[in-house]
Amino acid sequence: MATHLALDAIRQISLPSANIERSVEFYRDKLGAKLIAKFDPPGLAFFDCNGVRLLLSGMGGIARWFR
Protein backbone atom coordinates (compact mmCIF):
# COMPACT_ATOMS: atom_id res chain seq x y z
CA MET A 1 0.00 0.00 0.00
CA ALA A 2 1.45 3.37 -1.05
CA THR A 3 1.35 6.30 1.32
CA HIS A 4 0.95 9.74 -0.25
CA LEU A 5 2.35 12.86 1.31
CA ALA A 6 0.08 15.88 1.10
CA LEU A 7 1.51 19.27 1.99
CA ASP A 8 -0.93 21.87 3.23
CA ALA A 9 1.33 24.90 3.58
CA ILE A 10 4.93 25.70 4.38
CA ARG A 11 5.06 27.50 7.72
CA GLN A 12 8.82 27.77 8.38
CA ILE A 13 12.04 27.62 6.39
CA SER A 14 15.44 27.38 8.06
CA LEU A 15 18.69 28.56 6.49
CA PRO A 16 22.23 28.47 7.88
CA SER A 17 24.12 31.74 8.10
CA ALA A 18 27.88 32.22 8.31
CA ASN A 19 27.36 35.78 9.63
CA ILE A 20 24.06 36.30 11.46
CA GLU A 21 24.48 40.09 11.75
CA ARG A 22 25.02 40.58 8.00
CA SER A 23 22.18 38.19 7.23
CA VAL A 24 19.78 40.09 9.51
CA GLU A 25 20.78 43.36 7.87
CA PHE A 26 20.23 41.87 4.41
CA TYR A 27 16.79 40.36 5.05
CA ARG A 28 15.56 43.31 7.15
CA ASP A 29 17.11 46.30 5.38
CA LYS A 30 17.43 45.15 1.76
CA LEU A 31 14.47 42.78 1.39
CA GLY A 32 12.16 44.47 3.92
CA ALA A 33 11.38 41.28 5.87
CA LYS A 34 9.88 41.87 9.32
CA LEU A 35 12.27 40.78 12.09
CA ILE A 36 10.22 38.88 14.69
CA ALA A 37 12.94 37.93 17.18
CA LYS A 38 16.70 37.60 17.49
CA PHE A 39 18.59 35.49 20.00
CA ASP A 40 22.35 35.98 20.17
CA PRO A 41 23.68 33.75 21.60
CA PRO A 42 22.98 31.20 20.18
CA GLY A 43 22.72 33.08 16.86
CA LEU A 44 19.11 32.73 15.73
CA ALA A 45 16.92 35.25 13.92
CA PHE A 46 13.27 34.86 12.93
CA PHE A 47 11.52 36.81 10.17
CA ASP A 48 7.93 36.97 8.96
CA CYS A 49 7.88 36.68 5.17
CA ASN A 50 4.19 37.06 4.30
CA GLY A 51 3.11 34.32 6.69
CA VAL A 52 6.13 32.05 6.21
CA ARG A 53 8.58 32.18 9.09
CA LEU A 54 12.24 32.32 8.08
CA LEU A 55 14.72 31.04 10.66
CA LEU A 56 18.34 32.05 10.18
CA SER A 57 20.69 29.90 12.20
CA GLY A 58 24.27 30.90 12.95
CA MET A 59 27.06 28.46 12.22
CA GLY A 60 26.73 26.70 15.59
CA GLY A 61 24.97 23.38 15.94
CA ILE A 62 24.11 21.36 12.84
CA ALA A 63 24.88 24.27 10.49
CA ARG A 64 28.61 23.70 11.07
CA TRP A 65 28.41 20.57 8.90
CA PHE A 66 27.76 22.74 5.82
CA ARG A 67 31.00 24.75 6.05
N, C-alpha and C positions, 0 to 999 in steps of 0.2 A: 504494500500500500504506500503510495507516494504522499508525502506531506508537502503542502504548498505554503510558502511564506507570503504573507500579505502585509505590506507596509501601509500604515495609516498616514503618518506624517513624521518627518524628521524634526525632533525637538532640540537636539544638541549635537554640535560638531566640536571635536577636540583637535587642536593642532599644537605640535611642539614649537617652541620658540627658543632660539639661541640667545636672544636678548629681549627680555620681557618688556623693558622700558621702551625700547625702540618700536616693538610690536604694538604696544598700547598707543603710543603716539601715532603710528601709522593708521591703525583701525579707527581711532577716535578722531584725530585731526585731519587726516587725508580722506578717509572713506565716510566719516560722519556717523560711525556706529556708536550707539549709546553704551557707555561703560556702566555696567551694573554693579560690579564689585571687583576689588583688587586685594589680594592677600600676598604680601611679600615680607618675610618668608611665608610660604614656600615657593612663591613665584607663580601665582595663578591670577588670571584676569578673565572676567566674564563680560560678554557684550550681548546686547539684544539686537539682533539683525532681522527686523520685521517678523518677530515671533519665533525665530530660531536662535537658540542660545549658542554663542561661540565661546568655547573655553580655550584660552591660550595657556599652555603649560610650559614653565621654564625647563631648562635642561636637566633638572633633577629627576629622580624616579625613573620610570620606564623610558622617558624621552631620551635618556643618555644613550640608549642602544642605537639611535638613529644618527649619531654623530659621524 
